[in-house]
């Protein structure tokens, strides 16, 4: 997800999207640990998306 797309989301959408991404990241970590993950790069990309969400949330005042 591009940073421009993230910045265009409102606060509620950001919180919801961040929760979904964290949940998806956990699932991918589990698949990676069991050897079922096809592309380890997807872990890196998802981790960066979560970081983008948290950064924008912090700037908008949604995280403390």
C-alpha positions in Angstrom: 0.0 0.0 0.0 1.3 3.4 -1.0 1.8 6.1 1.6 -0.5 8.5 -0.3 -3.3 5.9 0.0 -2.7 5.5 3.7 -2.7 9.3 4.3 -6.1 9.6 2.5 -7.8 7.2 4.9 -9.6 8.7 7.9 -8.7 7.8 11.5 -11.3 5.0 11.9 -10.3 3.4 8.6 -6.6 3.6 9.6 -7.3 1.8 12.9 -9.4 -0.9 11.2 -6.8 -1.4 8.4 -3.9 -1.6 10.9 -5.7 -4.3 12.9 -6.3 -6.3 9.8 -2.7 -6.0 8.6 -1.4 -7.1 12.0 -3.6 -10.1 12.0 -2.6 -11.0 8.4 1.1 -10.5 9.4 0.7 -13.0 12.3 -0.9 -15.5 9.9 2.0 -15.1 7.5 4.6 -15.6 10.3 2.9 -18.8 11.3 2.9 -20.0 7.6 6.5 -19.1 7.3 7.4 -21.0 10.5 5.7 -24.1 9.2 7.3 -23.9 5.8 4.1 -23.2 3.9 5.0 -19.6 2.8 5.8 -19.2 -0.9 7.4 -15.8 -0.8 9.2 -14.5 2.3 9.2 -11.0 0.7 5.5 -10.8 1.5 6.4 -10.8 5.2 8.7 -7.8 4.7 6.1 -5.9 2.6 3.4 -6.5 5.1 5.6 -5.5 8.0 6.4 -2.2 6.2 2.7 -1.6 5.5 2.0 -2.0 9.2 4.7 0.5 10.0 3.2 3.0 7.5 -0.2 2.6 9.2 1.3 3.2 12.7 3.3 6.2 11.5 0.3 7.9 9.9 -1.8 7.0 13.0 0.7 8.6 15.3 0.8 11.8 13.1 -3.0 12.0 13.1 -3.2 11.4 16.9 -4.7 8.0 16.8 -1.9 6.2 18.7 -0.4 7.1 22.0 
